[in-house]
Every structure is written in structure tokens, then in C-alpha cells.
Amino acid sequence: MPDWEQYAAFLLVFMRVIAFMVSGPLYAIKGMPPLFKVASSLALAVVIYPAVEFELPLPAGTWGFGLAVVSEIGVGLLLGFAVTMILNSIRMAGAFIDLQIGYAMSNVIGPSTGTMGTLLSQYLYLLGLVFFLVINGHHTLIIALAKSYQLVPLSTAAFSGAISPVLLRIFAGTFTLGFQVAAPILAVVLVTDLALGFLTRTTPQINVFLTGFPIKITVGLLTLSFLVPFYGSVFSSLLGTIEKDLYSLLEVLR
């Protein structure tokens, strides 16, 4: 006779996994086949399921089990949304830089999301995703997802008002991190603006509006090219930030 309780538990595990993966940064790439998303999430659920400890009996009845499914989907969506929000700090840094050097006027369709974005924001975000995979950041996410079943067992998540302050802190942290990434380039561009201002005062014949744009773009891109090798340590620190914020979110869901 089949053990329907085991099947029900596996379905709950799968619901959290697929919600986490779909709302996460990797599966948000536009053009990825939905069948691949479902199949890979199913494979990951099969790997994680043997290590999941849960108490029987699970919620009985259509309404009880339906609420448990909704609860697991909610947990997965919250965790995936938190990770995506943290990684979007890189895109935010690129937007800050574009705004100062003049690239903000040229928006392009992002190949990963299908939405409009500035040039350097798309470049830095794709660079961050590549580096995230190179340093096995996806392994960190899988480990955090597996540990989430220990901190928040199946069908036991408590959705309360304590979630909002954690999400607001993560959201505020993305602005702080994005500004820190962009700060060196913004400082160089600010010095360039001051130099152009002094040049305008001493030589009024120069049209600083026309000459300033190419100068600021050149200075900004040169500074960025020098800083790209150092961004590796910044992207590595994102792993620690993601792990810390995920566990903070799981603590308020217990």
C-alpha cells in the first residue's frame, strides 16, 4: 500500500523548492523554459527530501492541506525574493553610476529580465551573476534552502508582522550596498564635475555641457575598468549577506 503521508510531505517540500527557485535570481532569467524550471526543481526536491524531518500526521482535509501548500509556497517566495533583492543591489549600483556619467538617458532591454535598464546596471548585474556561479554561490543557496526545513518545518511557518521589519531592513541594505559599490566611481565623477566647473569659470568660452558628457563617460568607464578586479571581494561578501539575511528571515517565520 502506498504511504500517502510520504507523498503529501514530498509535495510540500516540492512546493517550497519550486517557489524559492522561481522567485530566485537564477530562474528569473528570461527565456528559460518553464519545463526546465519544474524539472530541475523536482530533481532538487528529490535530493533534499530524504534529509527533511517532519512530524506526522500532516494537516488533514482539503482545507488543512491546501493551507499547508500555500504556507510552503509563501516561505519559498519570501526566501527567493530576499535573495533577488540583495543581488539587485549590484544593478542599483550600476544605475547610480549611469545617472552620474550620463548613461541613464539610454535604456536598453535587459536580456536576463526583459525589462528596461541602463547599460552599466545590466553589465554589472550579469557580471555579478557570473561571479556568483563561479564562487559556487548557488551551492550556498541550496544549503540554505535545505536548512530552512530544520528551522521552519513543514506546515509550521508563522506569518506575522515581524516579517515586515526584516524585509525592510534587507531592502534598505540593498541601497547601502549599491551605494558602496558605486561610491568610488561617483567620487571620481564628482571631482571631474568640480574640475569642469573651475574650467568654466576660468574659460567661459568652453561649452561645458557639450564637452562634459564625453569626459565624464570616459572617466567613469576608465575608473570602472580599474575597479572590476576588486569587485570580486565585494561579490564574495554578498554571499555572507545573503546567508545572514535568509537566516534572519527564517527566524521570524518559526
C-alpha positions in Angstrom: 0.0 0.0 0.0 1.4 3.4 -0.8 2.2 5.7 2.1 0.1 8.8 1.2 1.6 10.7 4.1 5.1 10.5 2.4 3.7 11.6 -0.9 2.0 14.6 0.8 5.2 15.5 2.6 7.2 15.4 -0.7 4.6 17.6 -2.3 5.0 20.2 0.5 8.8 20.0 0.1 8.5 20.5 -3.7 6.2 23.5 -3.2 8.8 25.3 -1.1 11.6 24.4 -3.5 9.9 25.5 -6.7 8.6 28.7 -5.1 12.1 29.5 -4.0 13.7 28.7 -7.3 11.1 30.6 -9.4 11.4 33.8 -7.3 15.2 33.5 -7.0 17.7 35.3 -9.3 18.8 32.4 -11.5 15.3 31.3 -12.7 14.3 34.9 -13.3 16.4 34.8 -16.5 14.0 35.4 -19.4 13.8 32.7 -22.0 14.5 29.8 -19.6 11.9 27.1 -20.5 9.2 26.5 -17.8 9.6 22.8 -18.2 13.3 23.1 -17.2 12.4 25.1 -14.1 9.9 22.5 -13.0 12.1 19.5 -13.8 15.2 21.0 -12.0 13.1 22.0 -9.0 11.7 18.5 -8.9 15.2 17.0 -9.0 16.3 19.3 -6.2 13.3 18.3 -4.1 14.1 14.6 -4.6 17.7 15.3 -3.3 16.5 17.4 -0.3 13.5 15.3 0.7 15.4 12.4 2.5 17.1 14.9 4.8 13.8 16.6 5.8 12.4 15.7 9.2 8.7 16.2 9.6 6.1 15.3 12.1 3.2 13.1 11.3 0.3 13.4 10.8 0.4 16.3 8.4 -2.6 18.6 8.2 -5.6 16.6 7.2 -8.6 17.5 5.0 -8.7 19.6 1.8 -8.6 22.9 3.6 -5.9 21.9 6.0 -3.6 20.5 3.4 -4.4 23.4 1.0 -3.3 25.9 3.6 -0.1 23.9 4.2 0.7 24.1 0.5 0.0 27.9 0.5 2.2 28.2 3.6 5.1 26.4 1.9 4.8 28.5 -1.3 4.8 31.6 0.8 8.0 30.6 2.6 9.7 29.8 -0.7 8.6 33.0 -2.3 9.9 35.1 0.7 13.3 33.4 0.7 13.7 33.7 -3.1 12.5 37.3 -3.1 15.1 38.2 -0.4 17.9 36.7 -2.4 16.8 38.5 -5.5 16.5 41.8 -3.6 20.1 41.5 -2.3 21.6 40.7 -5.7 19.7 43.6 -7.2 22.0 45.9 -5.2 24.6 45.3 -7.9 22.1 46.6 -10.5 21.3 49.5 -8.3 25.0 50.4 -8.2 25.1 50.4 -12.0 22.1 52.7 -12.1 23.8 55.2 -9.7 26.9 55.2 -11.9 24.8 55.6 -15.1 22.9 58.5 -13.6 26.1 60.4 -13.0 28.1 59.8 -16.1 25.1 60.3 -18.5 24.2 56.7 -19.5 20.9 57.0 -17.7 19.4 58.6 -20.8 20.0 55.4 -22.8 17.8 52.5 -21.5 18.1 49.0 -23.0 16.1 45.8 -22.7 17.8 43.6 -20.1 18.5 40.1 -21.6 18.1 38.4 -18.2 14.8 40.1 -17.1 13.2 41.5 -20.2 12.8 44.9 -18.5 14.2 48.3 -19.3 17.5 49.2 -17.6 20.6 51.3 -18.0 23.8 50.0 -19.6 26.1 49.6 -16.7 23.3 48.3 -14.4 22.8 45.4 -16.8 26.5 44.9 -17.2 27.3 44.8 -13.5 24.3 42.5 -12.8 25.3 40.0 -15.4 28.9 40.2 -14.2 27.7 39.6 -10.6 25.6 36.6 -11.6 28.6 35.0 -13.4 30.8 35.6 -10.5 28.1 34.3 -8.2 28.1 31.0 -10.0 31.9 30.9 -10.2 32.3 31.0 -6.4 29.5 28.4 -6.0 27.0 30.8 -4.7 24.2 28.6 -5.9 25.6 25.9 -3.6 25.1 28.3 -0.7 21.5 28.9 -1.7 20.8 25.1 -1.9 22.3 24.6 1.5 20.3 27.4 3.0 17.2 26.0 1.4 17.9 22.6 2.9 18.5 24.1 6.3 15.2 26.0 6.1 13.3 22.8 6.7 15.1 22.4 10.0 14.4 26.0 11.1 10.9 26.1 9.7 9.5 22.5 9.5 6.8 21.7 7.0 3.4 23.4 7.6 4.7 25.2 10.7 5.5 28.7 9.2 4.1 31.6 11.2 3.4 34.6 9.0 3.3 37.6 11.3 4.0 41.3 11.3 7.6 40.6 12.3 8.4 39.7 8.7 7.9 43.3 7.5 10.8 44.8 9.5 13.2 42.1 8.3 12.2 42.7 4.6 12.5 46.5 5.1 16.0 46.0 6.6 17.0 43.9 3.6 15.6 46.5 1.2 17.4 49.3 3.0 20.6 47.2 2.9 20.4 46.9 -0.9 20.6 50.7 -1.2 23.5 50.9 1.2 25.4 48.1 -0.6 24.6 49.6 -4.0 25.9 53.0 -3.0 29.1 51.4 -1.5 29.8 49.6 -4.8 29.3 52.8 -6.8 30.9 55.2 -4.3 34.5 55.2 -5.8 33.3 55.9 -9.3 30.8 58.6 -8.0 33.7 60.2 -6.1 35.8 60.4 -9.3 32.9 61.8 -11.3 32.3 64.4 -8.6 35.9 65.5 -8.8 35.5 65.7 -12.6 32.4 67.8 -12.3 34.3 70.2 -9.9 37.2 70.4 -12.4 34.8 71.2 -15.2 33.2 73.9 -13.1 36.5 75.6 -12.4 37.4 75.3 -16.1 34.1 77.0 -17.0 34.8 79.9 -14.6 38.3 80.4 -16.0 37.4 79.8 -19.7 33.8 80.8 -20.3 34.1 80.2 -24.0 34.1 76.4 -23.4 30.7 74.8 -23.7 30.9 72.6 -20.6 27.5 71.0 -21.3 28.7 69.5 -24.6 32.3 68.7 -23.5 31.3 67.4 -20.1 29.4 64.3 -21.2 32.2 62.6 -23.1 34.7 63.5 -20.4 32.5 62.1 -17.6 31.7 58.9 -19.6 35.4 58.3 -20.3 36.5 59.0 -16.7 33.7 56.8 -15.4 34.4 53.8 -17.7 38.2 54.0 -17.0 37.6 54.0 -13.3 35.2 51.1 -13.6 37.7 49.1 -15.7 40.3 49.6 -12.9 37.8 48.6 -10.2 36.4 45.5 -11.8 39.1 43.2 -10.4 38.4 44.5 -6.9 34.7 43.8 -7.2 35.4 40.1 -6.7 35.7 40.7 -3.0 32.5 42.7 -3.0 30.6 40.0 -4.7 32.0 37.4 -2.3 30.7 39.5 0.6 27.3 39.2 -0.9 27.2 35.5 0.0 27.7 36.3 3.6 25.0 39.0 3.4 22.5 36.6 1.7 23.2 33.8 4.2 22.7 36.1 7.2 19.5 37.7 5.9 18.0 34.4 4.9 18.5 33.0 8.4 17.1 36.2 9.9 14.0 35.8 7.8 13.7 32.1 8.8 13.9 33.1 12.4 10.8 35.2 12.3 9.0 32.5 10.3 9.4 29.9 13.1 
